Amino acid sequence: MKLSQTPISGLFVTESLALGDARGKFSRIFCERELAAAVGARTIRQANVSSTAVVGAIRGMHYQHAPRAEMKIVRCIQGRVFDVAVDLRRGSPTFLHWHGAELSQENGMAFIIPEGCAHGFQVLEPNSSLLYFHTEFYSPEHEAGVRHDDPRVAIAWPLPPTNLSVRDASHPPLDESFQGVSL
Ligand SMILES: Cc1cn([C@H]2C[C@H](O)[C@@H](COP(=O)(O)OP(=O)(O)O[C@H]3O[C@@H](C)C(=O)[C@@H](O)[C@H]3O)O2)c(=O)[nH]c1=O
């Protein structure tokens, strides 16, 4: 697995080499040793899959507050998405910066998103599926969201946004006094 740092500290992109033979392909999704520079001593506590049918649909931008803040490893296992992380960490030199990358079944790339960054994605191919590994348990009381179209973040989505969940459509905009989250 190849691990690359992005412009946002602690946010990494991984690429896995797919090994092919007459039967098909084999590729690694997670390796504690190979991803140690990003994941450190964290423990994977949960794995989830989501599937999204409609091109242009957006899920996000989600994160959990401390003490349930979590790192997520996100990989596209079917189709293609534009995946985005936003830095919400108080005092971070890249506070409110976002970074996006196309993840697909084909390119085998994944995002490693640290605690204090919100995550979301837009579907670029019908029936795209994401596989997540989480370092914390799901905790609805600690869940929070940022609008996909928050003007202070200004994410450049590749397609017109569609199919937001009721919850995602109702995240409030960040107000001017928002200084970030503490971990
Ligand atoms: C995230 C999650 C949801 N759920 C439930 C709540 C709800 O009934 C249903 C769907 O949840 P949501 O609408 O929050 O699903 P979704 O909008 O796909 O949420 C996901 O969005 C992306 C962007 C992420 O980064 C993920 O961590 C996760 O927050 O599943 C769980 O039971 N466990 C979980 O870990």
The ligand as an ORCA input file, in Angstrom:
! r2SCAN-3c Opt
* xyz 0 1
  C     -23.260      6.086     10.374
  C     -24.241      5.058     10.981
  C     -25.592      5.142     10.740
  N     -26.454      4.272     11.299
  C     -27.891      4.364     10.985
  C     -28.565      5.697     11.240
  C     -29.597      5.773     10.127
  O     -30.767      5.085     10.506
  C     -28.970      4.999      8.980
  C     -28.317      5.899      7.932
  O     -27.456      6.793      8.624
  P     -26.950      8.142      7.951
  O     -28.091      8.823      7.292
  O     -26.192      8.894      8.976
  O     -25.996      7.548      6.820
  P     -24.901      8.329      5.976
  O     -25.430      9.681      5.617
  O     -24.455      7.466      4.890
  O     -23.763      8.512      7.068
  C     -22.419      8.358      6.686
  O     -22.063      9.491      5.905
  C     -20.694      9.554      5.507
  C     -20.472     10.843      4.797
  C     -19.743      9.263      6.620
  O     -18.659      9.849      6.723
  C     -20.128      8.154      7.529
  O     -19.284      8.105      8.682
  C     -21.566      8.247      7.946
  O     -21.752      9.396      8.767
  O     -28.008      4.128      9.572
  C     -26.007      3.267     12.128
  O     -26.815      2.442     12.643
  N     -24.672      3.139     12.370
  C     -23.769      4.002     11.831
  O     -22.535      3.884     12.075
*
